Amino acid sequence: MTNAELLEPLARARTDEIVVTAMSTVRPWGRLSDHDLDFASADSAMGHTADLALGLALAQPGRKVICLNGDGSMMMTLGTLVTVIESGARNLVLFVVDNGTYEITGNQKVPGAGVVDWVAIAEAAGFRRTYSFEDAAVYAVTLEEILDGEGPVFVQVKVERGNARPISRSEIEEARYLKTSMADWSRSMRATLTKENS
């Protein structure tokens, strides 16, 4: 499966969910979506995208949060899976985009790539709704089921390796959410959520 085959159906299905992207999905998602509730978590401490998404899910219990985490990032913070379950969050959909590499930093191999059973790890942590996909067509027809109902949901998607470069956070980026600093975008997103919740 390609990143496009993962993200295009998701962009079509997306309504008012918060979408947190990491590493190899940051630019492709920004080409498909220009939403005030998109958040790029690609240039902060690697491995904490799922933590951030969980925090948003807990702060916004009435809104679904979709996290597009990388396999390398997830490997760095496996304890987050247990924390998600312990938190009681029911509105989080956690994708692990499994391309086997730390793509944005130079395609170094992720430890355990091709061997780790992400779904087994998620289930051992306590996730009751889990999915794994390699086939784009099967994923596309299952997406509505993934997004509906109570979470937390864990989804592993095996995708082809790409060659994304580091994020610049400047006007040379295509996506609006990459043209400003993470701090400025955070303030803007908070203002949007505050306005919508008032």
C-alpha positions in Angstrom: 0.0 0.0 0.0 1.2 3.5 -0.7 0.8 6.6 1.6 -1.8 7.9 -0.9 -3.8 4.7 -0.7 -3.8 5.1 3.1 -4.5 8.8 3.3 -6.9 9.6 0.4 -9.8 7.4 1.7 -9.2 8.8 5.2 -9.3 12.4 3.9 -12.6 11.7 2.1 -14.1 10.1 5.3 -12.9 12.8 7.7 -15.5 15.1 9.1 -14.7 17.1 12.3 -12.0 14.9 13.8 -8.6 16.2 15.0 -5.9 14.6 12.8 -2.4 14.4 14.2 0.3 13.4 11.7 3.9 12.3 12.1 6.9 12.0 10.0 6.2 10.3 6.6 2.4 11.3 6.6 2.9 15.0 7.4 3.4 16.3 3.9 1.0 13.9 2.1 -1.8 14.7 4.5 -1.2 18.4 4.1 -1.7 18.0 0.4 -5.1 16.4 1.0 -6.3 18.4 3.9 -6.2 22.1 4.9 -8.2 21.9 8.1 -7.7 24.0 11.3 -7.8 20.7 13.3 -4.8 19.1 11.5 -1.7 19.0 13.6 1.8 18.1 12.3 3.9 16.4 15.0 7.1 15.8 13.0 9.7 18.1 14.4 9.3 17.7 18.1 10.7 14.9 20.3 10.4 11.8 18.1 8.1 9.2 19.5 5.6 11.5 21.3 3.0 11.9 18.5 0.7 9.2 20.1 1.1 10.9 23.5 0.1 14.2 22.1 -2.9 12.6 20.3 -4.0 11.0 23.6 -3.8 14.3 25.4 -6.0 15.9 22.8 -8.5 13.0 23.0 -8.7 13.4 26.8 -9.1 17.2 26.5 -11.7 16.8 23.8 -13.8 13.8 24.8 -16.6 14.7 22.5 -14.5 14.7 19.4 -12.7 11.8 17.7 -8.9 12.1 17.4 -7.0 10.3 14.6 -3.3 9.7 15.1 -1.2 8.8 12.1 1.9 7.6 14.0 5.0 6.1 12.4 6.3 2.6 13.3 9.6 4.1 14.4 7.9 6.7 16.6 5.6 4.0 18.1 8.6 1.7 18.8 10.2 4.5 20.8 7.3 4.9 23.2 5.6 1.5 23.5 4.4 2.4 26.9 2.0 4.8 25.4 -0.2 1.8 24.3 -0.8 0.9 27.9 -1.3 4.5 28.9 -4.0 4.9 26.2 -5.9 1.9 27.8 -5.4 3.1 31.3 -6.6 6.6 30.5 -10.0 5.4 29.5 -10.0 7.5 26.3 -12.8 6.2 24.0 -12.3 8.6 21.1 -8.8 7.8 19.8 -8.0 6.0 16.6 -4.3 5.2 16.6 -2.7 4.2 13.3 0.8 2.8 13.0 2.1 3.6 9.6 4.5 0.7 9.2 7.1 1.3 6.5 10.0 -0.3 8.4 12.2 2.8 8.4 12.8 6.2 10.1 12.0 7.7 6.7 12.2 11.4 7.5 15.7 11.2 9.0 17.2 9.1 6.2 15.4 5.8 6.0 17.4 4.0 8.8 15.8 0.6 9.6 13.4 0.5 12.5 14.5 -2.2 15.0 12.3 -5.3 14.5 11.0 -4.1 11.1 9.2 -6.9 9.4 9.2 -9.1 12.6 7.2 -7.1 15.1 3.5 -8.0 15.4 2.0 -4.6 16.1 -1.5 -5.9 16.6 -0.3 -8.5 19.1 1.4 -5.8 21.1 -1.6 -3.5 21.0 -3.9 -6.4 22.1 -1.5 -7.3 24.9 -1.7 -3.7 26.0 -5.5 -4.0 26.2 -6.8 -2.7 22.8 -10.0 -4.6 22.0 -10.5 -3.1 18.5 -7.5 -3.8 16.3 -6.9 -4.0 12.6 -4.0 -4.8 10.3 -3.8 -4.0 6.5 -1.6 -4.6 3.6 -4.3 -4.5 0.9 -5.5 -1.0 0.0 -9.0 -2.2 -1.2 -9.7 -4.1 2.0 -8.5 -1.1 4.1 -10.8 1.3 2.1 -13.9 -0.8 2.6 -13.2 -1.2 6.3 -12.4 2.4 7.1 -16.0 3.4 8.0 -16.1 0.6 10.5 -12.7 1.7 11.9 -13.9 5.3 12.4 -17.3 4.4 13.8 -18.0 3.3 17.3 -16.1 3.4 20.5 -12.3 3.4 20.8 -9.6 3.2 21.4 -8.9 1.6 18.1 -5.4 0.4 16.9 -4.7 0.1 13.2 -1.5 -1.1 11.6 -1.1 -0.3 8.0 1.9 -1.6 6.0 3.0 1.0 3.5 5.8 1.3 1.0 8.9 3.1 2.0 9.3 6.7 0.7 12.0 9.3 0.8 10.5 12.3 2.7 13.0 14.9 3.8 13.0 16.8 7.2 10.4 19.4 7.8 11.5 23.0 7.4 8.5 24.9 9.0 8.8 27.7 6.5 7.1 29.2 3.4 8.7 26.7 1.1 6.4 24.0 2.5 3.1 23.4 0.6 0.9 22.6 3.6 -0.5 25.5 5.6 0.2 23.7 8.9 3.9 23.5 8.1 4.3 27.2 7.1 4.4 28.2 10.8 6.0 27.1 14.0 4.5 24.2 16.0 3.9 26.7 18.8 2.0 29.1 16.6 -0.1 26.4 15.1 -0.8 25.0 18.5 -2.2 28.3 19.6 -4.3 28.6 16.5 -5.7 25.1 16.9 -6.5 25.8 20.5 -8.4 28.9 19.5 -10.4 26.9 17.0 -11.3 24.3 19.6 -12.2 26.9 22.2 -14.4 28.7 19.7 -16.1 25.5 18.6 -16.7 24.4 22.2 -18.1 27.7 23.4 
